[in-house]
Amino acid sequence: MLKYNYIDIDFNNVEGFCKLSPMQQKLFIVTYKIHNSIVGTDYKEGWKPIKVRWVENKENNKYSYLRVDFKNGDWLHYTQNKDWY
């Protein structure tokens, strides 16, 4: 089993988390853990999520994503493939 080195957070404290479906919540949690694990130690604190919301692509649900805003002021797309950009 893979072990990730991420900052443990209470996802219920991330604005919008409770509005996500259970599948979207799971996607957010898994992708956050992978993402936060690979950033350098000096950057982890800034990459704590503060807000999340689901962005629906009405033409093709495959391209719907989570928009995640972070403590450092940046935001990323978290895709359904557990990627980010």
Summary of the structure (lengths in Angstrom):
residues: 85
radius of gyration: 12.4
end to end distance: 25.7
largest distance: 39.4
contacts: 207
relative contact order: 0.20
helix: 39%
strand: 24%
